[in-house]
Amino acid sequence: MAKRLIPSLNRVLIEKIVPPSKTSAGILLPEKSSQLNSGKVIAVGPGARDKAGNLIPVSVKEGDTVLLPEYGGSQIKLNDKEFILYRDEDILGTLHD
């Protein structure tokens, strides 16, 4: 079984951030109350190449928190954890505190 996945080309491996389903006081929150569709970057590929053969690096790095589109990506399951594989250009942006 694979222990680590290194994406190819300009692919980015994302672990989706699941918002809490209840507050610290025990109040259950509705599913639609989640603020953003976001995830944490687990691994990035080396980047794509343009027509001249120059490397175009990936715009995010491991550990970044990113904003994801509502649909898209390829679902992957490794060691009982679920991940989503996106292309670099499909990621909407980077979230900062």
Contacts in CASP RR format, 6 or more apart in sequence:
PFRMAT RR
TARGET T0000
AUTHOR 0000-0000-0000
METHOD contacts of the structure
MODEL  1
MAKRLIPSLNRVLIEKIVPPSKTSAGILLPEKSSQLNSGKVIAVGPGARD
KAGNLIPVSVKEGDTVLLPEYGGSQIKLNDKEFILYRDEDILGTLHD
1 78 0 8 1.000
1 79 0 8 1.000
2 78 0 8 1.000
3 79 0 8 1.000
4 43 0 8 1.000
5 13 0 8 1.000
5 43 0 8 1.000
5 76 0 8 1.000
5 78 0 8 1.000
5 83 0 8 1.000
6 43 0 8 1.000
6 45 0 8 1.000
7 13 0 8 1.000
7 43 0 8 1.000
7 44 0 8 1.000
7 45 0 8 1.000
7 85 0 8 1.000
8 45 0 8 1.000
9 45 0 8 1.000
9 46 0 8 1.000
9 47 0 8 1.000
9 48 0 8 1.000
10 45 0 8 1.000
10 47 0 8 1.000
10 48 0 8 1.000
10 56 0 8 1.000
10 58 0 8 1.000
10 87 0 8 1.000
10 88 0 8 1.000
10 89 0 8 1.000
11 44 0 8 1.000
11 45 0 8 1.000
11 85 0 8 1.000
11 86 0 8 1.000
11 87 0 8 1.000
11 88 0 8 1.000
12 41 0 8 1.000
12 43 0 8 1.000
12 44 0 8 1.000
12 45 0 8 1.000
12 58 0 8 1.000
12 60 0 8 1.000
12 66 0 8 1.000
12 85 0 8 1.000
12 86 0 8 1.000
12 87 0 8 1.000
12 88 0 8 1.000
12 91 0 8 1.000
13 41 0 8 1.000
13 42 0 8 1.000
13 43 0 8 1.000
13 44 0 8 1.000
13 76 0 8 1.000
13 83 0 8 1.000
13 84 0 8 1.000
13 85 0 8 1.000
14 39 0 8 1.000
14 40 0 8 1.000
14 41 0 8 1.000
14 42 0 8 1.000
14 66 0 8 1.000
14 68 0 8 1.000
14 83 0 8 1.000
14 84 0 8 1.000
14 85 0 8 1.000
14 86 0 8 1.000
15 39 0 8 1.000
15 40 0 8 1.000
15 42 0 8 1.000
15 81 0 8 1.000
15 82 0 8 1.000
15 83 0 8 1.000
15 84 0 8 1.000
16 38 0 8 1.000
16 39 0 8 1.000
16 68 0 8 1.000
16 82 0 8 1.000
16 83 0 8 1.000
16 84 0 8 1.000
17 38 0 8 1.000
17 39 0 8 1.000
17 40 0 8 1.000
17 65 0 8 1.000
19 29 0 8 1.000
19 33 0 8 1.000
19 34 0 8 1.000
19 35 0 8 1.000
20 29 0 8 1.000
21 28 0 8 1.000
21 29 0 8 1.000
21 31 0 8 1.000
22 28 0 8 1.000
22 29 0 8 1.000
23 29 0 8 1.000
36 67 0 8 1.000
36 95 0 8 1.000
37 67 0 8 1.000
37 68 0 8 1.000
37 69 0 8 1.000
37 70 0 8 1.000
38 65 0 8 1.000
38 66 0 8 1.000
38 67 0 8 1.000
38 68 0 8 1.000
38 95 0 8 1.000
39 65 0 8 1.000
39 66 0 8 1.000
39 68 0 8 1.000
40 63 0 8 1.000
40 64 0 8 1.000
40 65 0 8 1.000
40 66 0 8 1.000
41 60 0 8 1.000
41 61 0 8 1.000
41 62 0 8 1.000
41 63 0 8 1.000
41 64 0 8 1.000
41 65 0 8 1.000
41 66 0 8 1.000
42 62 0 8 1.000
42 63 0 8 1.000
42 83 0 8 1.000
43 62 0 8 1.000
44 58 0 8 1.000
44 60 0 8 1.000
44 61 0 8 1.000
44 62 0 8 1.000
44 88 0 8 1.000
45 58 0 8 1.000
46 55 0 8 1.000
46 57 0 8 1.000
46 58 0 8 1.000
47 55 0 8 1.000
47 56 0 8 1.000
47 57 0 8 1.000
47 58 0 8 1.000
47 88 0 8 1.000
48 55 0 8 1.000
48 56 0 8 1.000
48 88 0 8 1.000
49 55 0 8 1.000
49 56 0 8 1.000
50 56 0 8 1.000
58 88 0 8 1.000
59 88 0 8 1.000
59 91 0 8 1.000
60 66 0 8 1.000
60 88 0 8 1.000
60 91 0 8 1.000
60 94 0 8 1.000
64 94 0 8 1.000
65 94 0 8 1.000
65 95 0 8 1.000
65 96 0 8 1.000
66 91 0 8 1.000
66 92 0 8 1.000
66 93 0 8 1.000
66 94 0 8 1.000
66 95 0 8 1.000
67 91 0 8 1.000
67 92 0 8 1.000
67 93 0 8 1.000
67 94 0 8 1.000
67 95 0 8 1.000
68 84 0 8 1.000
68 86 0 8 1.000
68 91 0 8 1.000
68 92 0 8 1.000
69 90 0 8 1.000
69 92 0 8 1.000
72 84 0 8 1.000
72 86 0 8 1.000
72 90 0 8 1.000
73 84 0 8 1.000
73 85 0 8 1.000
73 86 0 8 1.000
73 87 0 8 1.000
73 90 0 8 1.000
74 84 0 8 1.000
74 85 0 8 1.000
75 82 0 8 1.000
75 83 0 8 1.000
75 84 0 8 1.000
76 82 0 8 1.000
76 83 0 8 1.000
76 84 0 8 1.000
76 85 0 8 1.000
77 83 0 8 1.000
END
